[in-house]
Amino acid sequence: MKQTPLKRTGFSQKPRKPMPRKSKRKTAHEASPEGQEDAAYLRAVRSLPCCICDGFGEPQKSPTEAHHTKSGRYGSARTPDKQAIPLCHSHHNKLRPYAGDEGKIGYHNAQATWEAKYGPDTDYIAATRDRVEGFDL
């Protein structure tokens, strides 16, 4: 591979590899009616306010993300999209700092602490589904 020198540093940078393509199975699922329904559901979940901020009276300063529930599950398989709940970025991953979100606990950063404070994330599935039912999916 040909390496191109970086400006000012003299270090070489390797060319970036292209992103891997989606598998045929994933592409087929996304094109299916079920896949379209799952995508619409996740869009609706992302449009809701964070269930923790909303339920515990905390201000939401970061955008809402769809969190696939994980409490009580052991393994690497992701739960179905219909079990996703809305969490703000700070209650979900907390990878980037947002002003006003300093005291929040990210689920994927400290699962045990998050569950001790807010309970299992699976407790919020039913309320999320009830709120999404009002949307035209």
C-alpha positions, 0 to 999 in steps of 0.5 A, spaced: 500 500 500 502 506 498 502 511 504 501 518 503 505 523 508 501 527 513 502 535 513 506 538 518 508 531 522 512 527 517 508 521 519 505 516 514 497 515 513 495 508 511 489 509 506 482 507 509 479 501 507 472 501 504 466 500 509 464 493 508 457 491 505 451 489 508 450 482 508 445 479 503 440 477 509 440 484 512 439 487 505 433 482 504 430 484 511 431 491 510 427 491 504 421 486 506 415 489 509 417 487 516 424 490 515 420 497 513 415 496 519 421 495 524 425 501 521 418 506 522 418 503 529 425 505 530 424 512 527 418 513 532 422 511 538 427 516 536 422 522 536 420 520 543 423 524 549 428 520 553 424 515 558 428 516 564 429 524 563 421 524 562 420 519 568 425 522 573 424 529 571 431 530 569 432 535 563 434 532 556 440 536 553 442 530 548 438 527 542 434 521 543 437 514 541 433 507 540 436 503 545 435 495 544 434 492 551 439 488 555 437 487 562 436 480 564 439 477 557 445 474 557 448 473 550 450 477 544 444 477 540 440 483 540 433 484 542 428 485 536 427 492 534 420 492 537 423 492 544 427 498 543 426 504 548 428 511 547 434 514 551 437 520 551 445 520 548 447 521 556 443 515 559 444 511 553 452 511 551 455 517 554 460 517 549 460 525 548 459 530 553 453 535 553 452 541 557 447 540 563 448 532 562 454 531 567 451 527 572 447 522 568 449 515 568 450 511 561 447 504 560 452 501 556 458 505 561 455 502 567 449 497 567 449 495 574 449 502 577 444 504 571 439 499 573 440 500 581 438 507 580 432 506 574 430 499 574 431 494 568 431 497 562 425 492 560 420 495 564 420 501 559 418 497 553 410 497 555 410 504 556 414 505 549 409 501 545 403 505 548 406 511 546 408 509 539 401 506 537 399 513 537 404 514 531 402 513 523 407 507 522 
